[in-house]
């Protein structure tokens, strides 16, 4: 998958953010959809793992302490920051896949920050 942009399938020439938005051809569109689905699946797996850790910390069999509360807060921050990074790129990639891009190439550079 990582070599496809080098071979000309949905390259980063148009938009150089985390997900290429070149959807002019079927292979390019398939690539963007695959990468988007993989990103979402990875995010959901990470969220599931954090939920399991949180459940283990908050288990009634375990005595809760202040360290556990701090850990739970850190996990919430990690999930939130991961989502805030993934959401805009996914949203704009979906709009590109549907051939109704909501952001121009010039304006998309704000997502690099």
TIZAKE-766233 format. One line per 2 residues: number of its first residue (from 1); their letters; for each residue y, x, z of N, C-alpha, C, O, CB. Coordinates in nm, 2 decimals, decimal comma, always signed. Glycine has a CB too. Example, Ala and Ser with C-alpha at 12.3 -4.5 7.8 and 13.67 -1.06 7.14 Angstrom:
% TIZAKE-766233
1> AS> -0,57 +1,32 +0,78 -0,45 +1,23 +0,78 -0,33 +1,32 +0,78 -0,33 +1,42 +0,85 -0,45 +1,13 +0,90 ~ -0,22 +1,28 +0,71 -0,11 +1,37 +0,71 +0,00 +1,29 +0,79 +0,11 +1,34 +0,80 -0,06 +1,41 +0,57
//
This chain:
% TIZAKE-766233
1> XX> -0,12 +0,08 +0,00 +0,00 +0,00 +0,00 +0,13 +0,08 +0,00 +0,23 +0,05 -0,06 +0,00 -0,09 +0,12 ~ +0,12 +0,20 +0,07 +0,24 +0,28 +0,08 +0,27 +0,35 -0,05 +0,39 +0,39 -0,08 +0,22 +0,38 +0,19
3> XX> +0,18 +0,36 -0,14 +0,20 +0,43 -0,27 +0,25 +0,34 -0,38 +0,30 +0,38 -0,48 +0,07 +0,50 -0,32 ~ +0,24 +0,21 -0,36 +0,28 +0,12 -0,46 +0,43 +0,13 -0,50 +0,46 +0,13 -0,62 +0,26 -0,03 -0,42
5> XX> +0,52 +0,14 -0,40 +0,66 +0,16 -0,45 +0,68 +0,29 -0,53 +0,77 +0,30 -0,62 +0,75 +0,17 -0,33 ~ +0,61 +0,40 -0,50 +0,61 +0,52 -0,58 +0,57 +0,49 -0,72 +0,62 +0,56 -0,82 +0,53 +0,63 -0,51
7> XX> +0,47 +0,40 -0,74 +0,42 +0,37 -0,87 +0,50 +0,27 -0,94 +0,46 +0,22 -1,05 +0,28 +0,32 -0,86 ~ +0,61 +0,23 -0,88 +0,70 +0,13 -0,95 +0,69 -0,01 -0,91 +0,76 -0,10 -0,96 +0,69 +0,14 -1,09
9> XX> +0,60 -0,04 -0,82 +0,58 -0,18 -0,77 +0,67 -0,21 -0,66 +0,65 -0,15 -0,55 +0,43 -0,21 -0,73 ~ +0,77 -0,29 -0,68 +0,87 -0,33 -0,57 +0,93 -0,20 -0,50 +0,91 -0,18 -0,39 +0,80 -0,42 -0,47
11> XX> +1,00 -0,13 -0,58 +1,05 +0,00 -0,53 +1,17 -0,03 -0,44 +1,23 -0,14 -0,43 +1,09 +0,09 -0,64 ~ +1,21 +0,08 -0,37 +1,33 +0,07 -0,28 +1,46 +0,10 -0,35 +1,56 +0,13 -0,28 +1,31 +0,17 -0,16
13> XX> +1,46 +0,10 -0,48 +1,58 +0,13 -0,55 +1,69 +0,03 -0,53 +1,81 +0,06 -0,52 +1,55 +0,15 -0,70 ~ +1,65 -0,10 -0,54 +1,75 -0,20 -0,52 +1,81 -0,21 -0,38 +1,93 -0,22 -0,36 +1,69 -0,34 -0,56
15> XX> +1,72 -0,22 -0,28 +1,75 -0,24 -0,14 +1,67 -0,14 -0,06 +1,55 -0,15 -0,07 +1,74 -0,38 -0,09 ~ +1,73 -0,05 +0,01 +1,65 +0,05 +0,08 +1,65 +0,01 +0,23 +1,68 +0,10 +0,32 +1,72 +0,19 +0,07
17> XX> +1,60 -0,11 +0,26 +1,58 -0,14 +0,40 +1,43 -0,14 +0,42 +1,35 -0,10 +0,34 +1,64 -0,28 +0,43 ~ +1,39 -0,18 +0,54 +1,25 -0,17 +0,58 +1,15 -0,24 +0,49 +1,03 -0,20 +0,48 +1,23 -0,22 +0,72
19> XX> +1,19 -0,34 +0,42 +1,10 -0,41 +0,33 +1,17 -0,42 +0,19 +1,28 -0,48 +0,18 +1,07 -0,55 +0,39 ~ +1,11 -0,37 +0,09 +1,17 -0,39 -0,04 +1,18 -0,53 -0,09 +1,09 -0,61 -0,06 +1,09 -0,30 -0,15
21> XX> +1,29 -0,56 -0,15 +1,32 -0,70 -0,19 +1,31 -0,72 -0,34 +1,37 -0,82 -0,39 +1,45 -0,75 -0,14 ~ +1,26 -0,63 -0,41 +1,24 -0,64 -0,56 +1,12 -0,73 -0,59 +1,01 -0,69 -0,57 +1,22 -0,50 -0,63
23> XX> +1,15 -0,85 -0,63 +1,05 -0,95 -0,66 +1,05 -1,00 -0,80 +1,02 -1,11 -0,83 +1,06 -1,07 -0,56 ~ +1,08 -0,91 -0,89 +1,10 -0,94 -1,03 +0,96 -0,96 -1,10 +0,96 -1,04 -1,20 +1,17 -0,84 -1,10
25> XX> +0,86 -0,90 -1,06 +0,73 -0,92 -1,12 +0,63 -0,97 -1,02 +0,65 -0,97 -0,90 +0,68 -0,78 -1,18 ~ +0,51 -1,02 -1,07 +0,41 -1,07 -0,98 +0,35 -0,96 -0,89 +0,34 -0,99 -0,77 +0,30 -1,13 -1,06
27> XX> +0,33 -0,84 -0,93 +0,28 -0,73 -0,84 +0,38 -0,70 -0,73 +0,35 -0,68 -0,62 +0,24 -0,61 -0,92 ~ +0,51 -0,70 -0,77 +0,62 -0,67 -0,67 +0,62 -0,78 -0,57 +0,64 -0,76 -0,45 +0,75 -0,66 -0,74
29> XX> +0,62 -0,91 -0,62 +0,62 -1,02 -0,52 +0,50 -1,02 -0,43 +0,51 -1,05 -0,31 +0,63 -1,15 -0,60 ~ +0,38 -0,99 -0,49 +0,26 -0,98 -0,40 +0,27 -0,87 -0,30 +0,23 -0,89 -0,19 +0,14 -0,96 -0,49
31> XX> +0,33 -0,76 -0,34 +0,35 -0,65 -0,24 +0,44 -0,69 -0,13 +0,41 -0,67 -0,01 +0,41 -0,53 -0,32 ~ +0,55 -0,76 -0,16 +0,65 -0,80 -0,06 +0,58 -0,90 +0,04 +0,60 -0,89 +0,16 +0,77 -0,86 -0,12
33> XX> +0,51 -1,00 -0,02 +0,44 -1,10 +0,06 +0,34 -1,03 +0,15 +0,33 -1,06 +0,27 +0,37 -1,20 -0,03 ~ +0,26 -0,93 +0,10 +0,16 -0,86 +0,18 +0,22 -0,79 +0,29 +0,17 -0,79 +0,40 +0,07 -0,77 +0,09
35> XX> +0,33 -0,71 +0,26 +0,39 -0,63 +0,37 +0,46 -0,72 +0,47 +0,45 -0,69 +0,59 +0,50 -0,55 +0,30 ~ +0,51 -0,84 +0,43 +0,57 -0,93 +0,52 +0,46 -0,99 +0,62 +0,48 -1,00 +0,74 +0,64 -1,04 +0,45
37> XX> +0,35 -1,03 +0,56 +0,24 -1,08 +0,64 +0,18 -0,98 +0,73 +0,15 -1,01 +0,85 +0,13 -1,14 +0,55 ~ +0,17 -0,85 +0,69 +0,12 -0,75 +0,78 +0,22 -0,72 +0,89 +0,18 -0,70 +1,01 +0,10 -0,62 +0,70
39> XX> +0,35 -0,73 +0,86 +0,45 -0,71 +0,97 +0,44 -0,82 +1,07 +0,45 -0,79 +1,19 +0,59 -0,70 +0,91 ~ +0,43 -0,94 +1,02 +0,43 -1,06 +1,12 +0,30 -1,05 +1,20 +0,30 -1,08 +1,32 +0,43 -1,19 +1,04
41> XX> +0,19 -1,02 +1,13 +0,06 -1,01 +1,20 +0,06 -0,90 +1,31 +0,02 -0,92 +1,42 -0,06 -0,98 +1,10 ~ +0,12 -0,78 +1,28 +0,14 -0,68 +1,38 +0,22 -0,72 +1,49 +0,19 -0,69 +1,61 +0,20 -0,55 +1,31
43> XX> +0,33 -0,79 +1,47 +0,42 -0,84 +1,57 +0,34 -0,94 +1,66 +0,35 -0,93 +1,78 +0,54 -0,91 +1,51 ~ +0,26 -1,03 +1,60 +0,19 -1,13 +1,68 +0,08 -1,06 +1,77 +0,05 -1,10 +1,88 +0,13 -1,23 +1,59
45> XX> +0,02 -0,96 +1,71 -0,08 -0,88 +1,79 -0,02 -0,81 +1,91 -0,07 -0,82 +2,02 -0,15 -0,78 +1,70 ~ +0,10 -0,75 +1,89 +0,17 -0,68 +2,00 +0,21 -0,79 +2,10 +0,20 -0,76 +2,22 +0,29 -0,61 +1,94
47> XX> +0,26 -0,90 +2,06 +0,30 -1,01 +2,15 +0,18 -1,05 +2,23 +0,19 -1,07 +2,35 +0,36 -1,13 +2,08 ~ +0,07 -1,07 +2,16 -0,06 -1,11 +2,23 -0,10 -1,01 +2,34 -0,14 -1,05 +2,45 -0,17 -1,14 +2,13
49> XX> -0,09 -0,88 +2,30 -0,13 -0,78 +2,40 -0,03 -0,78 +2,52 -0,08 -0,77 +2,63 -0,12 -0,64 +2,33 ~ +0,10 -0,80 +2,50 +0,19 -0,81 +2,61 +0,16 -0,93 +2,69 +0,18 -0,92 +2,82 +0,33 -0,81 +2,56
51> XX> +0,13 -1,04 +2,63 +0,10 -1,16 +2,71 -0,02 -1,14 +2,80 -0,03 -1,18 +2,91 +0,07 -1,28 +2,61 ~ -0,12 -1,07 +2,74 -0,24 -1,04 +2,83 -0,21 -0,95 +2,94 -0,26 -0,96 +3,05 -0,35 -0,98 +2,74
53> XX> -0,12 -0,85 +2,92 -0,08 -0,76 +3,02 -0,01 -0,84 +3,13 -0,03 -0,82 +3,25 +0,01 -0,64 +2,97 ~ +0,09 -0,92 +3,08 +0,16 -1,00 +3,18 +0,07 -1,09 +3,26 +0,09 -1,11 +3,38 +0,27 -1,09 +3,10
55> XX> -0,03 -1,15 +3,19 -0,12 -1,24 +3,27 -0,20 -1,16 +3,37 -0,23 -1,21 +3,48 -0,22 -1,31 +3,17 ~ -0,24 -1,04 +3,34 -0,31 -0,96 +3,43 -0,22 -0,92 +3,55 -0,27 -0,91 +3,66 -0,36 -0,83 +3,36
57> XX> -0,09 -0,89 +3,52 +0,00 -0,86 +3,63 +0,02 -0,98 +3,72 +0,02 -0,96 +3,85 +0,13 -0,81 +3,58 ~ +0,03 -1,10 +3,67 +0,06 -1,22 +3,74 -0,06 -1,29 +3,79 -0,05 -1,40 +3,84 +0,15 -1,31 +3,66
59> XX> -0,17 -1,23 +3,78 -0,30 -1,29 +3,82 -0,30 -1,32 +3,97 -0,25 -1,24 +4,05 -0,42 -1,19 +3,79 ~ -0,35 -1,44 +4,01 -0,35 -1,47 +4,15 -0,44 -1,38 +4,23 -0,42 -1,37 +4,36 -0,40 -1,62 +4,17
61> XX> -0,53 -1,31 +4,17 -0,62 -1,22 +4,24 -0,55 -1,09 +4,28 -0,60 -1,01 +4,36 -0,74 -1,19 +4,16 ~ -0,43 -1,07 +4,22 -0,36 -0,94 +4,24 -0,23 -0,97 +4,32 -0,16 -1,07 +4,29 -0,33 -0,88 +4,10
63> XX> -0,21 -0,88 +4,41 -0,08 -0,90 +4,49 +0,04 -0,85 +4,41 +0,04 -0,74 +4,35 -0,09 -0,81 +4,62 ~ +0,13 -0,94 +4,39 +0,25 -0,91 +4,31 +0,35 -0,82 +4,39 +0,37 -0,84 +4,51 +0,32 -1,04 +4,26
65> XX> +0,41 -0,73 +4,32 +0,51 -0,64 +4,38 +0,63 -0,63 +4,30 +0,64 -0,68 +4,19 +0,45 -0,50 +4,41 ~ +0,73 -0,55 +4,35 +0,85 -0,54 +4,27 +0,83 -0,45 +4,14 +0,90 -0,47 +4,04 +0,96 -0,47 +4,36
67> XX> +0,73 -0,36 +4,15 +0,70 -0,29 +4,03 +0,65 -0,38 +3,91 +0,67 -0,35 +3,80 +0,60 -0,17 +4,06 ~ +0,57 -0,48 +3,95 +0,52 -0,57 +3,85 +0,63 -0,65 +3,79 +0,63 -0,67 +3,67 +0,42 -0,67 +3,92
69> XX> +0,73 -0,69 +3,87 +0,84 -0,77 +3,81 +0,92 -0,68 +3,72 +0,96 -0,73 +3,61 +0,93 -0,82 +3,93 ~ +0,94 -0,56 +3,75 +1,01 -0,46 +3,67 +0,94 -0,44 +3,53 +1,00 -0,44 +3,43 +1,04 -0,33 +3,74
71> XX> +0,81 -0,43 +3,55 +0,72 -0,41 +3,42 +0,73 -0,54 +3,34 +0,74 -0,53 +3,21 +0,58 -0,39 +3,46 ~ +0,73 -0,66 +3,39 +0,74 -0,78 +3,32 +0,87 -0,79 +3,25 +0,88 -0,83 +3,13 +0,72 -0,90 +3,41
73> XX> +0,98 -0,75 +3,31 +1,11 -0,75 +3,25 +1,12 -0,65 +3,13 +1,17 -0,68 +3,03 +1,22 -0,72 +3,35 ~ +1,06 -0,53 +3,15 +1,06 -0,44 +3,04 +0,98 -0,49 +2,92 +1,02 -0,46 +2,81 +1,00 -0,30 +3,09
75> XX> +0,87 -0,55 +2,95 +0,79 -0,61 +2,84 +0,86 -0,72 +2,76 +0,86 -0,72 +2,64 +0,66 -0,67 +2,89 ~ +0,94 -0,80 +2,84 +1,02 -0,90 +2,77 +1,13 -0,84 +2,68 +1,15 -0,89 +2,57 +1,08 -0,99 +2,87
77> XX> +1,19 -0,73 +2,73 +1,29 -0,66 +2,65 +1,23 -0,60 +2,52 +1,28 -0,61 +2,42 +1,36 -0,55 +2,73 ~ +1,11 -0,54 +2,54 +1,04 -0,48 +2,42 +1,01 -0,59 +2,32 +1,03 -0,57 +2,20 +0,91 -0,41 +2,47
79> XX> +0,96 -0,70 +2,36 +0,93 -0,81 +2,26 +1,05 -0,86 +2,20 +1,05 -0,89 +2,08 +0,85 -0,92 +2,33 ~ +1,16 -0,88 +2,28 +1,28 -0,93 +2,22 +1,34 -0,84 +2,12 +1,39 -0,88 +2,01 +1,38 -0,96 +2,34
81> XX> +1,34 -0,71 +2,15 +1,40 -0,61 +2,06 +1,31 -0,60 +1,93 +1,37 -0,58 +1,82 +1,42 -0,47 +2,12 ~ +1,19 -0,61 +1,95 +1,10 -0,60 +1,83 +1,13 -0,73 +1,74 +1,13 -0,71 +1,62 +0,95 -0,60 +1,87
83> XX> +1,14 -0,84 +1,80 +1,17 -0,96 +1,72 +1,31 -0,95 +1,66 +1,32 -1,00 +1,54 +1,16 -1,09 +1,82 ~ +1,41 -0,90 +1,73 +1,54 -0,89 +1,67 +1,54 -0,80 +1,55 +1,63 -0,81 +1,46 +1,64 -0,85 +1,77
85> XX> +1,45 -0,70 +1,55 +1,45 -0,61 +1,43 +1,37 -0,67 +1,32 +1,40 -0,66 +1,20 +1,38 -0,48 +1,47 ~ +1,26 -0,75 +1,35 +1,18 -0,81 +1,25 +1,24 -0,93 +1,18 +1,22 -0,95 +1,06 +1,04 -0,84 +1,31
87> XX> +1,30 -1,01 +1,26 +1,35 -1,14 +1,21 +1,44 -1,14 +1,09 +1,42 -1,21 +0,99 +1,42 -1,22 +1,32 ~ +1,55 -1,06 +1,10 +1,64 -1,06 +0,98 +1,58 -1,01 +0,85 +1,60 -1,07 +0,74 +1,77 -0,98 +1,01
89> XX> +1,50 -0,91 +0,86 +1,43 -0,85 +0,74 +1,33 -0,95 +0,69 +1,33 -0,97 +0,57 +1,36 -0,72 +0,78 ~ +1,26 -1,02 +0,78 +1,16 -1,12 +0,73 +1,23 -1,24 +0,67 +1,19 -1,29 +0,56 +1,08 -1,16 +0,85
91> XX> +1,34 -1,28 +0,73 +1,42 -1,39 +0,67 +1,47 -1,36 +0,53 +1,45 -1,45 +0,44 +1,53 -1,43 +0,77 ~ +1,53 -1,25 +0,52 +1,58 -1,21 +0,38 +1,47 -1,18 +0,28 +1,49 -1,21 +0,16 +1,68 -1,09 +0,40
93> XX> +1,36 -1,13 +0,33 +1,25 -1,11 +0,24 +1,19 -1,25 +0,19 +1,16 -1,26 +0,07 +1,14 -1,03 +0,31 ~ +1,18 -1,34 +0,28 +1,14 -1,48 +0,24 +1,23 -1,54 +0,14 +1,19 -1,60 +0,04 +1,13 -1,57 +0,36
95> XX> +1,36 -1,52 +0,16 +1,45 -1,58 +0,06 +1,44 -1,50 -0,07 +1,46 -1,57 -0,18 +1,60 -1,56 +0,11 ~ +1,41 -1,37 -0,07 +1,39 -1,30 -0,20 +1,26 -1,35 -0,27 +1,26 -1,36 -0,39 +1,39 -1,15 -0,17
97> XX> +1,16 -1,37 -0,19 +1,03 -1,42 -0,25 +1,05 -1,55 -0,31 +0,99 -1,58 -0,42 +0,92 -1,43 -0,14 ~ +1,13 -1,64 -0,25 +1,16 -1,77 -0,31 +1,26 -1,77 -0,42 +1,30 -1,87 -0,47 +1,20 -1,86 -0,20
99> XX> +1,30 -1,65 -0,47 +1,40 -1,63 -0,57 +1,53 -1,69 -0,54 +1,60 -1,73 -0,63 +1,34 -1,69 -0,70 ~ +1,57 -1,70 -0,42 +1,70 -1,75 -0,37 +1,75 -1,65 -0,27 +1,77 -1,69 -0,15 +1,69 -1,89 -0,31
101> XX> +1,78 -1,52 -0,31 +1,83 -1,43 -0,21 +1,96 -1,47 -0,15 +2,05 -1,51 -0,21 +1,84 -1,29 -0,28 ~ +1,96 -1,46 -0,02 +2,08 -1,50 +0,06 +2,17 -1,39 +0,09 +2,27 -1,40 +0,15 +2,03 -1,57 +0,19
103> XX> +2,13 -1,27 +0,05 +2,21 -1,15 +0,08 +2,21 -1,06 -0,05 +2,11 -1,05 -0,12 +2,16 -1,07 +0,20 ~ +2,33 -1,00 -0,08 +2,34 -0,91 -0,19 +2,29 -0,77 -0,15 +2,28 -0,74 -0,03 +2,48 -0,91 -0,24
105> XX> +2,27 -0,69 -0,25 +2,23 -0,55 -0,23 +2,34 -0,48 -0,14 +2,30 -0,41 -0,05 +2,21 -0,48 -0,36 ~ +2,46 -0,50 -0,17 +2,57 -0,44 -0,10 +2,57 -0,48 +0,04 +2,58 -0,40 +0,14 +2,71 -0,46 -0,16
107> XX> +2,56 -0,61 +0,07 +2,57 -0,67 +0,20 +2,44 -0,63 +0,28 +2,44 -0,63 +0,41 +2,59 -0,82 +0,20 ~ +2,33 -0,61 +0,21 +2,21 -0,58 +0,29 +2,21 -0,45 +0,36 +2,12 -0,42 +0,44 +2,09 -0,58 +0,19
109> XX> +2,30 -0,36 +0,33 +2,31 -0,23 +0,39 +2,34 -0,25 +0,54 +2,32 -0,15 +0,62 +2,42 -0,15 +0,32 ~ +2,40 -0,36 +0,58 +2,42 -0,38 +0,72 +2,29 -0,38 +0,80 +2,29 -0,36 +0,92 +2,50 -0,51 +0,75
111> XX> +2,18 -0,42 +0,74 +2,05 -0,42 +0,80 +2,00 -0,28 +0,83 +1,90 -0,26 +0,91 +1,95 -0,50 +0,72 ~ +2,06 -0,18 +0,77 +2,02 -0,04 +0,80 +2,06 +0,01 +0,94 +2,01 +0,10 +0,99 +2,07 +0,05 +0,69
113> X> +2,16 -0,06 +0,99 +2,22 -0,01 +1,12 +2,13 -0,04 +1,23 +2,16 -0,01 +1,35 +2,35 -0,07 +1,14
//
